[in-house]
Amino acid sequence: MLLLSLLVTVALLAAGWLFLSRSNLKVETLLNPQQGTSGSGGSSQPGSIETAVSRGERLLFTDSATPDKQAAAQAFAAGDFSTAVAKLEASLQANRNDPEVLIYLNNARIGKADSLSIAVVVPIGTNPNSAREILRGVAQAQDEANRSSGTTPLKVTIGNDNNAPQQAKALAEALIQDKSILAVVGHGSSTTSLAAAPLYEQNQLVMIAPTSTAIELSQIQKGSANYIFRTVPSNQFTGTALARYMLSSLGKRQAIVFYTPGNSYSESLLSAFSTTLSLEGGQVVQQIDLTQSSAAGQVASSTAEVLVLLPDPTTLAQAAQVALANQSRMPPLPLLGDDALYTVDSLRQAGQALNGAVLPIFWHPLKGPGSNFITTADRLWAGSVNWRTALSYDAVRAILTGLAQGRGRTELAQVLATSGFAASGATGTISFLPSGDRNGGVVMVKVEPGRRSKTGYDFVPLP
C-alpha cells in the first residue's frame, strides 16, 4: 500500500511539472521576442494567442504587410535589431501614418538594452482603424519619451484581442505572467475592458483604459489598492451631457433611443442618459433594439421629438440605416448620437445621413488644450488625430509620470491613486477620482459639411 501511494504521488508530481513547464513555455514563447513565430504574422483569430502579441517579431496588421515590414519582423525575431531598424525606417519613410511601425522601430532601437516595458491591447482584427487611432497615441508618447535624454527608454508590446472577451482574458493572463510589463493600456472597448479588468485587479497589474466608458468599469471589486483606471470620462458624464443638451439646447423632452442590448457600453450610456433625462423633466418614450431587422422602420411612426443613436462598434451599420430612415421622415427628428459614431468611417459611410447630428466626445483638436501634442501629431502622422489618439497618449503619459515615482507594479498603482497625482497630457491635466475614473468633462460636436476629414463632412465643436 505504501509503495502504491508513493507511485501515485510521483506520477502526480510529474504530471504537474509537465503541465507547468508547458504553460511557462507557452507564455515565454508568446512574450519573448527572441522566440516564437517570426515573419509577417497577421491579425490573429479569436483564441490564437500565440500570434496575437508582438514587440516587433511579427506583424499584427495584415493589410499593411509591406516587404520592408516583413523583413523587419524577420530580423527582429532573429535578434538582428540593426537590420530591423533600417527596414522599419524605410517603411516609415514610405508611410508615416503607421503606428505599428513606429512602435516596433522604437523597440528595435532599444534592442536588449535596459528599458521600461508596457503593453497596449487593441481590436486589430475587428476594428483596425480604431486600433490604429489608439496606437498612434501610444506610439507618439513612446517616441517622445525615448527621444528625451537621461530617461530609461520605453518598450511597448502590442496585443490584439479582436474585441472578443475570451481573447481579452487570455491576453490579460499572458501579460500578467510577463513580469517585465509594468502596466497595460487598454482594452479598446468597454466589453473587453470589463472582461479583462478583474484579472488585472486580482493580479495587481495596472490597466488604464483610454476609450472604455462603461460605468461598470469603475464598479469592479477593488482590493486594498486600485489597479483599474481610465483617461476617458465614464458614460455617466457622457449620458448626462447628452440629456442636458437635449433639454436645454434643443428644448425637447421626449426621445426615441436606438441601442445595443447586451453591450455594456451601449446599455450603460442608455442608463445614464435616461436617468438624467427623467430626473430633469424629460422622458425616453421608446427603446429600440438596433439588432432587430425592423429597427429602422420604427422611425417613421414614432411620436418622439428627438432621435438618439447609442450603437456600439458592432451596430454602426444598423445605426446608419436608422439615420437614413430619419432623413426620409418629414420633418426629420433632431439627431443625437454617442462617441462610437465619432469615426472617419461613420462620415465616409453615412455622412449625409448624420448631417446635423450632435455627439458628446472627450477631446477635439480644434477645441481645448494640447497644442504641443497637436504639433507633434501633425509631424508624425501627416494628418489630424482624434480623441482616441489623445486619450491613449494621456494613458502612457500617466504611466510614465507614475513610474518616475515608483518602478514596480504595486508602487505605480499607489502613485496613480494618490489624491495629489497629476500628469500633463494632450487633454490637459490628468488626474483620477478614487474610483479610478478620469476627472474631466466632454465636448459637444456637430456633423457638418466640411473638408478636414476628406469625406465631405466633419465633426465640428459647438461653441
Steps between C-alpha positions, in 0.01 A plus 500: 500500500785740588676423170176564307454838673855599414451406136177705479670799662796485259263475203298802615815707558633410157171593332490830688862579404426422134187723502682792662797462265274512197301795641816698574643418159181619332506833683875546443459424129211745480676793663870452427598659166787255461265202486182399324378546144683759293414664173204709395250329722153651470198597703413194700169326528326493841675252725831500308699675773843393375466729197305776675796672670810666362785732593614496136566133427171463311258736326148525637350711220472283189369783283835686515752215485744661255828324407698737725273425798519126438879512478511709819288244688728216391811694604343597834407139575858396424641766732649698210382836628719715272338348191157530659565871566607561140198321354255668738645843422455429129141393561431814702640713219250342263206528742533745789149420623578147626516482882586129505825580317593789731448285811707213361767746384540642851507147641767396249712805583495388865594143410621322812579816695338574834149638458158546655231280348125545456234341278212638295204280399279601208238338268715462188310213341153653529559877505842579353433871454412557867794278596736720300351814656580367847845379395588843360462651846711227659763525226520878530545486879764226465687691230507820706615315812777314316630821342540658845855482629577352838187283521459123484350416157152355469428171323142426390333163440195506272217252559197428280187388686273517190239664727428148632457466880657152520803608300527811719512277808761272346716799407463643849617173655806492271591864569460449875753214490758713317648678803687750283170665401418771752162618367247444222330762284163360393288333417343660192134458596295492818408135437859377491616735777228365730601143413870555574488754785424254785809298402723808508350608831542158663858462376604860573584626151391856414257534210421848363212498253516787248170438320284278727217708646260244656400606850553143629876530454525720808283257698731199476582348838814670631752351739722695737616707199340601173666380177227605252504854360388681187591823326158530338204621713235235568162477330351673801657825375406430138140399562443799727647741243286350222178524704567857607580606144165358389310674781680834501638560151231323296216570742359149443360257756421166330758267344502178302824313569664234281759293688674161513357270771761285673782743424639654818602825333166562327289389796687710758476808275126443458465469878688824569314688226150383598561553873616859455222567250225377735645678804513831314159499331532281190409146400617212282176399328646208298807276527576314176741209453739592218560134419136448399441501125197725551692766699525762225132458418402629846617855425213605273223430752673627814336778703833601657657844453865385480672193356795371706748247358706305755666225294812309592770432238319185381170680421631808316355377168156459659527848654575640154185336366295664776656837415411447132141412595484821704599699190193365321271610781329838461620685688806305619551479875799681655775241526726433799764227518781349703878503460494163316382703199803729526707329230608584147329176392166634628545817295612304197210255511216716634615863509196631319260307724683621813511863383391716794550226763649613832737269694677530836872421472798549729746707298513679167810646332319828432389549860691457823862474617779296347663723237840328542331164463323614183820643349687175560206292375489698177871436449484129582176400328471757219138566593260581781429258786191442714411442863604133499855603413501783755369286787729203431789749496374622839494141632871456421580845640327404826694171517835667434430771758409232752804284421726798565387471863472122536637232265308191613143400415373559853689828538356628171144426612558678828640810327211519249245470783657780707264797532772742391604305190507708180655445158509727198338362186336584170169582670651702784567386854439129561372406844281220630204477734512238779302269269780517242283710266648796316416831659374688192213597270383478138492707181188515280562472125265526202520327162519766229617518137876557494837402357722408796412129501501479117160329511287807429397528866679594824446491874494865603514601870202704621557831678 
